[in-house]
Amino acid sequence: MSQRVTRLVPEVREGAAAAPLERAFAKIRRELEVPEEFPAEVLAAAEEAAGSPDLPERDLRDVGFLTIDPPGSMDLDQAMHLERAGDGWRVRYAIADVPAFVAPEGPLDQEVRRRGQTVYCPDTRVPLHPTALSEDAASLLPDQDRPAYVWDITLGPDGKRQEARVYRAMVRSRQRYTYDEVQQLIDSGRAEGTLALLPEVGRARIERESARGGASLPMPEQEVHLGEDGAYRLRFRPMLPVEEWNAQISLLTGIAAAEIMLEGGIGILRTMPPAEQRDLDRFRRQVRALGVEWPQGMAYGDFLRTLDKEDPHHLAVVHDATSLFRGAAYTAFDGEPPEEPGQAAVAAPYAHVTAPLRRLVDRFALVVCEALTDGGEVPDWVREALPQLPGLMQESDRRARAVERACTDAVEAAELQHRVGEVFEAVVVDGSGKDSLLLQVTDPAVSAPADGEADLGDRVRAELVEADIVEHRVRFRITEVVGE
């Protein structure tokens, strides 16, 4: 499952129209105490580390790794190389070697533990590490020699994993691609090597996911546009097939990491219980409100795979599906594995190991997996940190989700600010508080609280009574119940 991302398109970002939203986003970061500036001693430590990393002896710079990321990305965590192996495939997935740069217990380590993860806002991102590392020395930028943790995974013709190991090595990415560039190469038949094999591996892994009942969720980006009338418009950017195939490589790696940890009796998993029935029921109401059919008896993972990634209403359904994925946590263990090690959305044990530039926990999980596959001892500094990591990541997740939700509310208020007093068609999907209900508005596809009386599942008409950008608040008042 990916993080929801909202972006200001260039014509909004570069003009005066961005000012009200940017003020709102800055206010949100202050209110939620997002640490934006790095202390001087942390910046100095990052500069020093950038010049003297702990480099591995193994050399894989002759392997043609490449990266696939959104346009303009500089914090490149992953580079991949795919090749045929008999009637299956060999996947080599290089992950930025952040442990090579961050000294345990030093000022940089302490600051990164305080932050927990990179926080994304529509106008900017607040990085986990100083940019001297995250966008330079530790990033898998093209034509640069970099230390990496290389996951070496063999798949059978059905996409089933046959072998997996991880080791440190020097790598050199050959090319940085965007998703659009890769999709164009594949669609035109001009893709070669790794890019030509990515659809094969991705589709095979999607079939494995469906068979085990999983539901990965590559999130559509929500873009803020400006209409000719001066009003904001929210649109979902359709997801490309290559984004799903690429996500499957990361999921494959996370599943392999979890199994290595469970077999080794030490590690930290990303766990999540199955969706509760009330959440499934609410999501069904949201789906119905958006005019999308979810056949009875179809698992939600299979349902999500049937959606048309070009249809705005279907993209809104994918966006709202995150409501199913509640209760996610990090579960650390050293000795007896946890009784419930599974991640319900993935439908398998799972661990975060593929984004150490952007997420604290991955740095420690990579060291654990490398030690276990190499037959060595997990370092003491990792063992000592494991019990602390769930709490640090829980607080970090809480802050990141709060920022995401508040920023989404702000951009929805921006889209609706010129329509206060209008009446909208909606469906009551849940209660959002003691004295209010939660509506799913049909057009535009937003969810917001409403005052009034109605039953769950009712179709209603509701007047928009507030759309405040700065306070990131939208509110309706139910004026009429029109049926179920």
Residue pairs with C-beta under 8 A, 6 or more apart in sequence:
1 216
1 217
1 219
1 322
1 325
1 345
2 217
2 218
2 219
2 247
3 120
3 219
3 400
3 404
4 219
4 222
4 319
4 322
4 404
4 408
5 120
5 219
5 221
5 222
6 122
6 221
6 222
6 223
6 224
6 407
6 408
6 411
7 122
7 221
7 222
7 223
7 224
8 18
8 21
8 122
8 123
8 223
8 224
9 223
9 224
9 225
9 226
11 225
11 226
12 18
12 21
12 224
12 225
12 226
12 232
13 123
15 226
17 226
17 230
17 232
18 123
20 414
20 469
20 470
21 122
21 123
21 224
21 232
21 410
21 411
21 414
21 469
22 123
23 470
24 407
24 410
24 469
24 470
24 472
25 121
25 122
25 123
25 124
25 407
25 410
27 470
28 121
28 403
28 406
28 407
28 410
28 472
29 36
29 119
29 121
29 126
29 403
31 406
32 399
32 402
32 403
32 406
33 399
34 119
34 126
34 399
34 403
35 114
35 115
35 126
36 126
38 46
38 111
38 130
39 107
39 111
41 107
42 107
42 108
42 111
42 130
43 130
43 132
45 103
45 106
45 107
45 108
46 101
46 108
46 129
46 130
46 132
46 133
47 130
47 132
49 101
49 102
49 103
49 108
49 133
49 137
50 101
50 132
50 133
50 136
50 137
50 138
51 137
53 97
53 100
53 101
53 137
53 138
53 147
54 99
54 100
54 101
54 147
55 100
55 147
55 170
56 97
56 100
56 147
56 167
56 168
56 169
56 170
58 167
58 168
58 169
58 170
59 169
59 170
60 92
60 94
60 150
60 169
60 170
60 171
61 145
61 170
61 171
61 172
63 81
63 92
63 171
64 81
64 174
64 193
64 194
65 79
65 80
65 81
65 92
65 94
65 140
65 171
65 172
65 173
65 174
66 79
66 80
66 81
66 142
66 173
66 174
66 175
66 176
66 177
66 194
66 195
67 76
67 78
67 79
67 80
67 140
67 142
67 173
67 175
67 176
67 177
68 80
68 177
68 178
68 179
68 182
68 242
68 246
69 76
69 176
69 177
69 178
69 179
70 178
70 179
71 178
71 180
74 131
74 134
74 135
74 136
74 139
74 141
75 118
75 127
75 134
75 135
75 139
75 357
75 358
76 96
76 139
76 140
76 141
76 173
76 176
76 357
77 95
77 96
77 139
77 140
77 354
77 355
77 356
77 357
77 358
78 93
78 94
78 95
78 96
78 140
78 249
78 250
78 354
78 355
79 93
79 94
79 140
79 148
79 171
79 173
80 91
80 92
80 93
80 94
80 194
80 198
80 249
81 91
81 92
81 94
81 194
82 89
82 90
82 91
82 92
82 193
82 194
82 197
82 198
82 201
83 89
83 90
83 193
83 194
83 197
84 90
84 197
85 154
85 155
87 156
87 157
88 154
88 155
88 156
88 157
88 162
89 154
89 155
89 197
89 200
89 201
89 204
90 152
90 153
90 154
90 155
91 151
91 152
91 153
91 154
91 155
91 201
91 249
91 252
92 150
92 151
92 152
92 153
93 150
93 151
93 153
93 249
93 250
93 253
93 354
94 140
94 148
94 149
94 150
94 151
94 169
94 171
94 173
95 148
95 149
95 150
95 151
95 253
95 353
95 354
95 356
95 362
95 366
96 138
96 139
96 140
96 146
96 148
96 149
96 356
96 357
97 138
97 146
97 147
97 148
97 149
97 168
97 366
98 129
98 133
98 138
98 356
98 357
98 362
98 363
98 366
99 356
99 363
99 366
99 367
100 138
100 147
100 168
101 108
101 133
101 137
101 138
102 108
102 109
102 112
102 129
102 363
103 109
104 379
104 381
104 385
105 381
108 129
108 130
112 128
112 129
112 360
113 360
113 388
113 392
115 126
115 128
115 360
115 396
116 128
116 359
116 360
116 392
116 393
116 395
116 396
116 397
116 399
116 400
117 128
117 358
117 359
117 360
117 393
117 396
117 397
117 400
118 125
118 126
118 127
118 128
118 134
118 357
118 358
118 359
119 125
119 126
119 399
119 400
119 403
120 400
120 403
120 404
121 403
121 407
122 224
122 407
122 411
127 134
127 135
127 358
128 134
128 357
128 358
128 359
128 360
129 138
129 357
133 139
133 357
134 357
134 358
138 146
138 357
139 146
139 357
140 146
140 148
140 171
140 173
141 173
141 176
142 173
142 174
142 175
142 176
143 172
143 173
143 174
144 172
144 173
145 170
145 171
145 172
146 170
146 171
146 172
146 173
147 168
147 169
147 170
147 171
148 168
148 169
148 170
148 171
149 166
149 167
149 168
149 353
149 366
149 369
149 370
150 166
150 167
150 168
150 169
150 171
151 164
151 165
151 166
151 253
151 256
151 353
152 164
152 165
152 166
152 167
153 161
153 163
153 164
153 252
153 253
153 256
154 161
154 162
154 163
154 164
155 161
155 162
155 201
155 204
155 252
156 162
157 204
158 204
158 207
158 208
159 201
159 204
159 205
159 207
159 208
160 208
161 252
161 255
161 256
164 256
164 259
164 260
164 373
165 373
166 257
166 260
166 366
166 369
166 370
166 373
167 370
167 373
167 374
168 370
177 195
179 240
179 242
179 243
179 246
180 240
182 191
182 195
182 198
182 242
183 240
183 241
183 242
185 191
185 195
186 195
186 196
186 198
186 199
186 241
186 242
191 198
198 242
198 245
198 246
198 249
199 241
199 242
199 245
201 245
201 248
201 249
202 241
202 242
202 244
202 245
202 246
202 248
202 249
203 245
205 248
205 249
205 251
205 252
206 244
206 245
206 248
206 305
209 215
209 216
209 248
209 251
209 301
209 346
209 347
210 301
210 302
210 305
212 347
212 348
213 299
213 301
213 347
214 301
214 345
214 346
214 347
214 348
215 299
215 300
215 301
215 304
215 321
215 324
215 345
215 347
216 244
216 247
216 248
216 251
216 301
216 345
216 346
217 304
217 318
217 321
217 322
217 325
217 345
218 239
218 243
218 244
218 247
219 318
219 319
219 322
220 236
220 237
220 238
220 239
220 309
220 315
220 318
220 319
221 236
221 237
222 234
222 235
222 236
222 237
222 319
222 408
222 411
223 234
223 235
223 236
223 237
224 232
224 233
224 234
224 411
224 414
224 415
225 232
225 233
225 234
225 235
226 232
226 233
227 233
229 418
231 415
231 417
231 418
232 411
232 414
232 415
232 417
233 415
234 411
234 412
234 415
234 444
234 446
235 312
236 312
236 315
236 316
236 319
238 309
238 310
238 315
239 309
239 315
239 318
240 309
250 354
251 346
251 350
253 353
253 354
254 270
254 346
254 350
254 351
254 352
254 353
254 354
255 346
255 348
255 349
255 350
257 267
257 351
257 353
257 365
257 369
258 267
258 269
258 270
258 341
258 348
258 349
258 350
258 351
259 349
260 267
260 369
260 372
260 373
261 267
261 268
261 269
261 351
261 365
261 368
261 369
261 372
262 269
262 337
262 341
262 349
263 372
264 368
264 372
265 333
265 334
265 335
265 336
265 337
266 333
266 334
266 335
266 368
266 372
266 378
266 383
266 386
267 332
267 333
267 351
267 365
267 368
267 369
267 386
268 330
268 331
268 332
268 333
268 351
268 361
268 364
268 365
268 368
268 386
268 389
268 390
269 330
269 331
269 332
269 333
269 338
269 341
269 343
269 349
269 350
269 351
270 328
270 329
270 330
270 343
270 350
270 351
270 352
271 328
271 329
271 330
271 331
271 338
271 340
271 341
271 342
271 343
271 350
272 325
272 326
272 327
272 328
272 329
272 342
272 343
272 344
272 345
273 327
273 340
273 344
274 344
275 300
275 324
275 325
275 326
275 344
276 326
279 323
279 324
279 326
280 300
280 324
281 456
282 323
282 429
282 430
283 300
283 320
283 321
283 323
283 324
284 294
285 427
285 428
285 429
285 430
285 440
285 456
285 457
286 317
286 320
286 323
286 427
286 429
286 440
286 447
287 294
287 317
287 320
288 294
288 427
289 426
289 427
289 429
289 440
289 441
289 442
289 459
290 313
290 314
290 316
290 317
290 440
290 442
290 445
291 313
291 442
292 307
292 313
292 314
292 317
294 300
294 303
295 303
298 306
300 321
300 324
301 345
301 347
304 317
304 318
304 321
307 314
307 315
307 317
307 318
308 314
309 315
312 445
313 445
316 445
319 445
320 440
320 447
324 345
325 344
325 345
328 343
328 397
329 390
329 394
330 352
330 361
330 389
330 390
330 393
330 394
331 338
331 341
331 390
332 386
332 387
332 389
332 390
333 386
334 383
334 386
341 349
342 348
342 349
342 350
343 349
343 350
351 365
351 369
352 359
352 361
352 362
352 365
353 362
353 365
353 366
353 369
354 362
355 362
356 362
356 363
356 366
359 393
360 389
360 392
360 393
360 396
361 389
361 393
364 382
364 385
364 386
364 389
367 378
367 379
367 382
368 378
368 382
371 377
371 378
371 379
372 378
406 472
407 472
409 472
409 473
409 474
410 469
410 470
410 472
412 444
412 446
412 448
412 467
412 474
413 467
413 468
413 469
413 471
413 472
413 473
413 474
414 467
414 469
415 444
415 446
416 444
416 446
416 464
416 467
416 474
417 467
417 468
417 469
419 464
419 467
420 464
420 465
420 466
420 467
421 463
421 464
421 465
422 463
422 464
423 461
423 462
423 463
423 464
423 479
424 441
424 442
424 443
424 461
424 462
424 463
424 464
424 476
425 441
425 442
425 443
425 459
425 460
425 461
426 439
426 440
426 441
426 442
426 450
426 459
426 460
426 461
426 462
426 476
427 439
427 440
427 442
427 457
427 458
427 459
427 460
428 437
428 438
428 439
428 450
428 454
428 455
428 456
428 457
428 458
428 460
429 438
429 439
429 440
429 447
429 456
429 457
430 437
430 438
430 456
431 437
431 438
431 456
432 438
432 449
433 449
435 451
436 449
436 450
436 451
437 449
437 450
437 451
437 452
437 454
437 478
438 447
438 448
438 449
438 450
439 447
439 448
439 449
439 450
439 460
439 462
439 476
439 478
440 447
441 447
441 448
441 462
441 476
446 474
448 474
448 475
448 476
449 474
449 475
449 476
450 460
450 462
450 475
450 476
450 477
450 478
451 465
451 475
451 476
451 477
451 478
452 460
452 462
452 477
452 478
452 479
453 478
454 460
454 478
454 481
455 481
455 484
457 484
458 481
458 482
458 483
458 484
459 481
459 482
459 483
459 484
460 478
460 479
460 480
460 481
460 482
461 478
461 479
461 480
461 482
462 476
462 477
462 478
462 479
463 476
463 477
463 479
464 474
464 475
464 476
465 475
465 476
465 477
466 473
466 474
466 475
467 473
467 474
468 474
